Amino acid sequence: MKQMISAVIGLLMLGLAPARADHRDLALFAAPVLIESGLIRFMLPRFSLKAGVGVHVEPLTPGASGGVLLHRADNGGRLAFRGQGQEFAVLQSDPDDAAARKFTAWLLSDIGQRTIAQFTPDSGAGYVGAANEQVAAPVVVLSGSAANGEKLSYSKCGRCHVIGARNRLKGIGSTPSFALLRSLDDWLVRFNEFYVRNPHPSFSQVIGVTPPFDPGRPPPISPLRLSMQDLDDIIAYTNTIEPADLGAPLVVHQ
């Protein structure tokens, strides 16, 4: 029996080698120190056995996106644990990634936190869970005009996104609302760099920042043009939006 369990865990550990993931697999980008310490190798078999999800690990590099990021807490995300003199956070890049949701929930759960505490590195101190600590939300200081940002949001972004009550029936169904985006830990990053995130580059220009459109590949829809001040105003307005409660129960009308 012990040999069988060891074989299963060994197969699950193969997820540490880069490979092509199927639709149920999780892409995990982890800070190199977490990989080198052995913590990731210790955690993943336990998560995979619990959730039935394969994990493919890559060392975290600048610009990494998709799946889950495990990085220093000052880079954003939900505080998860601390160790090696640092604090580490988990950040789910794609809110629609089911495997990423499972891993994030597991890591922040009591089971995940106990798993972290059980790890003993070959040298140095171990790690301790920190997900249940009460952390004051950071104060976001923005310089834009929220009033002008509201006008711009409806006129510039409202053709695809639901901004609020005034256009709640006019957004594209597959496009997240501003309230949903506002609920994400990295919403501010997403808005600041929206013009490099698909599908925006094909039809968006930020004056003085993005290059002109290629004459041979015109925008597929009416172009969206903004100044950096416009973007600051939109962000200031978005900061006033109540984040969507993604865990709210369904309301059944009698």
The 8 nearest C-alpha neighbors of each residue, nearest first, counted from 0:
[[1, 3, 2, 4, 5, 6, 7, 8],
 [2, 0, 4, 3, 5, 6, 7, 8],
 [1, 3, 5, 0, 4, 6, 7, 8],
 [2, 4, 6, 0, 1, 5, 7, 8],
 [5, 3, 7, 1, 6, 2, 8, 0],
 [6, 4, 2, 8, 3, 7, 9, 1],
 [5, 7, 9, 3, 4, 8, 2, 10],
 [8, 6, 4, 10, 9, 5, 3, 11],
 [9, 7, 11, 5, 10, 6, 44, 12],
 [8, 10, 6, 12, 7, 11, 5, 13],
 [11, 9, 7, 13, 12, 8, 6, 14],
 [12, 10, 8, 13, 9, 44, 14, 7],
 [13, 11, 14, 9, 10, 15, 8, 44],
 [12, 14, 15, 11, 10, 16, 9, 55],
 [13, 15, 55, 54, 12, 16, 11, 53],
 [16, 14, 56, 13, 55, 12, 17, 54],
 [15, 17, 14, 13, 18, 55, 56, 57],
 [18, 16, 55, 56, 15, 57, 19, 14],
 [19, 17, 20, 16, 55, 14, 15, 56],
 [18, 20, 21, 17, 55, 24, 26, 16],
 [21, 19, 24, 18, 22, 55, 25, 23],
 [20, 22, 24, 23, 19, 25, 53, 18],
 [21, 23, 24, 20, 25, 98, 96, 97],
 [24, 22, 21, 52, 98, 25, 53, 20],
 [25, 23, 53, 20, 21, 54, 52, 22],
 [24, 26, 54, 98, 66, 99, 27, 55],
 [25, 27, 66, 55, 54, 56, 67, 28],
 [28, 26, 56, 67, 66, 55, 68, 25],
 [27, 29, 59, 68, 57, 58, 56, 69],
 [30, 28, 69, 59, 58, 68, 31, 27],
 [29, 31, 59, 70, 32, 33, 58, 69],
 [32, 30, 34, 33, 58, 35, 29, 59],
 [31, 33, 35, 34, 30, 36, 29, 83],
 [34, 32, 36, 31, 30, 35, 38, 39],
 [33, 35, 31, 39, 37, 32, 36, 38],
 [34, 36, 32, 37, 33, 31, 38, 39],
 [37, 35, 33, 34, 38, 32, 120, 121],
 [36, 38, 40, 35, 34, 39, 41, 33],
 [39, 37, 41, 40, 36, 33, 42, 34],
 [38, 40, 42, 41, 34, 37, 43, 33],
 [41, 39, 37, 38, 42, 43, 12, 34],
 [40, 42, 38, 39, 43, 37, 44, 118],
 [43, 41, 39, 45, 40, 44, 38, 46],
 [42, 44, 46, 45, 40, 47, 41, 39],
 [45, 43, 47, 46, 11, 8, 42, 48],
 [44, 46, 48, 43, 47, 42, 49, 41],
 [45, 47, 43, 49, 44, 48, 50, 42],
 [48, 46, 52, 51, 44, 50, 49, 45],
 [49, 47, 45, 46, 51, 50, 44, 52],
 [48, 50, 46, 47, 51, 45, 52, 44],
 [51, 49, 47, 52, 48, 46, 101, 102],
 [52, 50, 47, 48, 49, 53, 46, 23],
 [53, 51, 47, 50, 24, 23, 54, 98],
 [52, 54, 24, 47, 25, 14, 51, 55],
 [55, 53, 25, 14, 24, 26, 56, 52],
 [54, 56, 14, 26, 15, 17, 27, 25],
 [57, 55, 27, 15, 28, 26, 54, 17],
 [56, 58, 28, 59, 27, 29, 17, 55],
 [59, 57, 29, 31, 28, 30, 60, 56],
 [58, 60, 28, 29, 30, 57, 31, 63],
 [59, 61, 63, 62, 58, 28, 30, 57],
 [62, 60, 63, 59, 64, 58, 28, 30],
 [61, 63, 60, 64, 59, 65, 28, 68],
 [64, 62, 61, 60, 59, 65, 28, 68],
 [65, 63, 92, 62, 66, 68, 67, 28],
 [64, 66, 92, 93, 67, 26, 63, 91],
 [65, 67, 26, 99, 92, 27, 25, 91],
 [68, 66, 91, 27, 90, 99, 92, 28],
 [67, 69, 28, 90, 89, 29, 70, 27],
 [70, 68, 29, 89, 88, 30, 28, 90],
 [69, 71, 30, 87, 88, 68, 29, 72],
 [72, 70, 87, 73, 74, 86, 88, 85],
 [71, 73, 88, 87, 74, 86, 75, 78],
 [72, 74, 75, 71, 86, 88, 87, 76],
 [75, 73, 72, 71, 70, 76, 88, 87],
 [76, 74, 73, 72, 185, 184, 88, 77],
 [75, 77, 90, 89, 88, 184, 78, 72],
 [78, 76, 88, 89, 79, 90, 75, 184],
 [77, 79, 88, 130, 87, 72, 80, 129],
 [80, 78, 130, 88, 129, 87, 77, 128],
 [81, 79, 128, 129, 87, 127, 86, 78],
 [82, 80, 86, 127, 126, 85, 87, 128],
 [81, 83, 126, 84, 85, 125, 86, 127],
 [84, 82, 85, 124, 81, 125, 126, 123],
 [83, 85, 82, 86, 81, 124, 126, 87],
 [86, 84, 82, 83, 81, 87, 71, 72],
 [85, 87, 81, 72, 71, 80, 82, 88],
 [88, 86, 71, 72, 70, 80, 81, 79],
 [89, 87, 78, 72, 79, 77, 76, 70],
 [88, 90, 69, 77, 76, 68, 79, 78],
 [89, 91, 76, 68, 67, 92, 77, 88],
 [90, 92, 67, 93, 66, 99, 68, 94],
 [93, 91, 65, 66, 67, 90, 64, 94],
 [92, 94, 95, 96, 91, 65, 66, 99],
 [95, 93, 96, 92, 91, 100, 183, 97],
 [94, 96, 93, 97, 100, 99, 98, 92],
 [97, 95, 99, 93, 98, 94, 100, 66],
 [98, 96, 100, 99, 95, 101, 23, 94],
 [99, 97, 101, 100, 25, 96, 23, 102],
 [100, 98, 102, 96, 101, 97, 66, 67],
 [99, 101, 97, 103, 98, 102, 104, 96],
 [102, 100, 98, 104, 99, 103, 105, 97],
 [101, 103, 105, 99, 104, 100, 106, 98],
 [102, 104, 100, 106, 105, 101, 99, 107],
 [103, 105, 101, 107, 102, 106, 108, 100],
 [106, 104, 102, 108, 111, 103, 107, 101],
 [105, 107, 111, 103, 108, 104, 102, 112],
 [106, 108, 104, 105, 130, 111, 112, 103],
 [109, 107, 105, 111, 110, 106, 104, 112],
 [108, 110, 112, 111, 113, 107, 105, 106],
 [111, 109, 113, 108, 112, 114, 105, 106],
 [112, 110, 106, 114, 108, 105, 113, 109],
 [111, 113, 128, 109, 115, 114, 110, 108],
 [114, 112, 116, 110, 115, 111, 109, 117],
 [113, 115, 111, 117, 112, 116, 110, 118],
 [114, 116, 112, 113, 117, 118, 126, 127],
 [115, 117, 127, 113, 114, 118, 126, 128],
 [118, 116, 114, 115, 113, 119, 126, 125],
 [117, 119, 116, 115, 120, 125, 38, 114],
 [118, 120, 125, 117, 121, 124, 116, 126],
 [121, 119, 122, 125, 36, 118, 37, 123],
 [120, 122, 119, 123, 36, 37, 124, 125],
 [123, 121, 120, 124, 119, 36, 125, 37],
 [124, 122, 125, 120, 121, 83, 119, 36],
 [123, 125, 83, 122, 126, 82, 120, 119],
 [124, 126, 119, 120, 82, 118, 123, 127],
 [127, 125, 82, 81, 116, 115, 80, 128],
 [126, 128, 116, 80, 81, 115, 129, 82],
 [127, 129, 80, 112, 130, 79, 115, 116],
 [128, 130, 80, 79, 131, 132, 78, 127],
 [131, 129, 79, 107, 132, 78, 128, 80],
 [132, 130, 129, 133, 107, 128, 79, 108],
 [133, 131, 129, 130, 134, 78, 128, 79],
 [132, 134, 131, 135, 130, 129, 136, 78],
 [135, 133, 132, 136, 78, 137, 131, 130],
 [134, 136, 137, 133, 138, 132, 78, 77],
 [135, 137, 134, 138, 139, 133, 77, 184],
 [138, 136, 139, 135, 134, 140, 75, 73],
 [137, 139, 140, 136, 135, 141, 238, 134],
 [138, 140, 137, 141, 238, 136, 187, 235],
 [141, 139, 138, 142, 235, 137, 143, 238],
 [142, 140, 143, 235, 139, 231, 234, 238],
 [141, 143, 140, 144, 231, 235, 232, 145],
 [144, 142, 232, 231, 235, 141, 145, 228],
 [143, 145, 232, 146, 147, 148, 235, 142],
 [144, 146, 236, 148, 235, 147, 232, 149],
 [147, 145, 149, 148, 144, 236, 150, 232],
 [146, 148, 150, 149, 144, 145, 232, 151],
 [149, 147, 233, 232, 145, 151, 236, 146],
 [148, 150, 152, 146, 147, 151, 236, 145],
 [151, 149, 147, 148, 153, 152, 154, 146],
 [150, 152, 148, 154, 155, 149, 153, 147],
 [153, 151, 156, 149, 155, 150, 154, 148],
 [152, 154, 157, 151, 150, 156, 155, 162],
 [153, 155, 151, 152, 157, 156, 150, 158],
 [156, 154, 152, 151, 153, 157, 223, 158],
 [157, 155, 152, 158, 153, 160, 154, 159],
 [158, 156, 153, 160, 159, 154, 155, 161],
 [157, 159, 156, 170, 160, 155, 169, 154],
 [158, 160, 170, 171, 157, 156, 174, 161],
 [161, 159, 170, 157, 176, 174, 162, 156],
 [160, 162, 176, 170, 167, 163, 166, 157],
 [163, 161, 177, 160, 157, 176, 153, 166],
 [164, 162, 165, 167, 161, 166, 177, 178],
 [163, 165, 167, 166, 162, 161, 168, 169],
 [164, 166, 163, 167, 162, 168, 153, 161],
 [167, 165, 169, 168, 164, 161, 163, 162],
 [166, 168, 164, 161, 169, 163, 165, 170],
 [169, 167, 166, 170, 161, 165, 164, 171],
 [170, 168, 166, 167, 161, 171, 158, 159],
 [171, 169, 159, 160, 161, 168, 158, 172],
 [170, 172, 159, 174, 173, 160, 169, 158],
 [171, 173, 174, 170, 175, 159, 160, 169],
 [172, 174, 171, 175, 170, 159, 160, 176],
 [173, 175, 171, 172, 160, 159, 176, 170],
 [176, 174, 179, 160, 180, 173, 177, 161],
 [175, 177, 161, 160, 179, 178, 162, 180],
 [176, 178, 180, 162, 179, 181, 161, 175],
 [179, 177, 242, 243, 181, 176, 180, 241],
 [180, 178, 243, 176, 182, 181, 177, 175],
 [181, 179, 177, 182, 178, 183, 186, 176],
 [180, 182, 178, 242, 179, 183, 186, 177],
 [181, 183, 242, 179, 180, 243, 178, 184],
 [184, 182, 186, 185, 181, 180, 179, 94],
 [183, 185, 76, 186, 182, 75, 90, 77],
 [184, 186, 188, 183, 187, 189, 75, 76],
 [187, 185, 189, 183, 188, 181, 184, 180],
 [186, 188, 190, 189, 185, 191, 234, 184],
 [189, 187, 191, 185, 186, 190, 192, 193],
 [190, 188, 186, 187, 192, 193, 191, 185],
 [191, 189, 193, 187, 192, 188, 186, 234],
 [192, 190, 188, 189, 193, 187, 230, 234],
 [191, 193, 190, 189, 194, 195, 188, 196],
 [192, 194, 190, 196, 195, 189, 191, 199],
 [193, 195, 199, 200, 192, 196, 203, 204],
 [196, 194, 193, 200, 192, 197, 199, 198],
 [197, 195, 193, 194, 199, 198, 200, 192],
 [198, 196, 199, 200, 195, 194, 201, 193],
 [197, 199, 200, 196, 201, 202, 195, 194],
 [198, 200, 197, 194, 203, 201, 202, 196],
 [201, 199, 203, 194, 195, 202, 198, 197],
 [202, 200, 199, 218, 203, 198, 219, 197],
 [201, 203, 218, 222, 200, 199, 223, 220],
 [204, 202, 223, 200, 199, 222, 224, 194],
 [203, 205, 224, 209, 206, 223, 225, 202],
 [206, 204, 225, 226, 208, 209, 224, 207],
 [207, 205, 226, 208, 204, 225, 209, 227],
 [206, 208, 205, 209, 226, 210, 227, 204],
 [209, 207, 205, 206, 210, 204, 227, 226],
 [208, 210, 205, 204, 207, 206, 211, 194],
 [211, 209, 212, 208, 204, 207, 205, 206],
 [212, 210, 213, 209, 204, 214, 206, 205],
 [211, 213, 214, 217, 210, 216, 218, 201],
 [212, 214, 216, 215, 217, 211, 210, 218],
 [215, 213, 216, 217, 212, 211, 218, 210],
 [214, 216, 213, 217, 212, 218, 211, 219],
 [217, 215, 213, 214, 218, 212, 219, 201],
 [216, 218, 214, 215, 213, 219, 212, 201],
 [217, 219, 202, 220, 201, 222, 216, 221],
 [220, 218, 217, 202, 221, 201, 222, 216],
 [221, 219, 218, 222, 202, 217, 223, 201],
 [220, 222, 223, 218, 219, 202, 203, 224],
 [223, 221, 202, 203, 220, 224, 218, 204],
 [222, 224, 203, 202, 204, 221, 225, 155],
 [225, 223, 204, 205, 203, 222, 226, 206],
 [226, 224, 205, 229, 206, 204, 227, 230],
 [225, 227, 229, 206, 228, 205, 230, 224],
 [226, 228, 230, 229, 231, 225, 205, 206],
 [227, 229, 231, 226, 230, 232, 143, 225],
 [230, 228, 226, 232, 227, 231, 225, 233],
 [229, 231, 227, 233, 228, 232, 234, 226],
 [232, 230, 143, 228, 234, 229, 233, 235],
 [231, 233, 143, 148, 144, 235, 229, 230],
 [234, 232, 148, 230, 236, 235, 231, 152],
 [233, 235, 237, 231, 236, 232, 238, 230],
 [236, 234, 145, 232, 143, 238, 233, 237],
 [235, 237, 145, 148, 233, 238, 234, 239],
 [238, 236, 234, 240, 239, 235, 233, 181],
 [237, 239, 235, 236, 240, 234, 181, 241],
 [240, 238, 237, 236, 241, 235, 145, 234],
 [241, 239, 237, 238, 242, 178, 236, 181],
 [240, 242, 178, 243, 239, 181, 238, 182],
 [243, 241, 182, 178, 181, 240, 179, 244],
 [242, 244, 178, 179, 182, 245, 241, 181],
 [245, 243, 246, 247, 242, 182, 179, 178],
 [246, 244, 247, 243, 179, 182, 248, 242],
 [245, 247, 244, 248, 243, 249, 182, 242],
 [246, 248, 244, 245, 249, 243, 250, 242],
 [249, 247, 250, 246, 245, 244, 251, 243],
 [248, 250, 251, 247, 246, 252, 245, 244],
 [251, 249, 252, 248, 247, 253, 246, 244],
 [250, 252, 249, 253, 248, 247, 246, 245],
 [253, 251, 250, 249, 248, 247, 246, 244],
 [252, 251, 250, 249, 248, 247, 246, 244]]
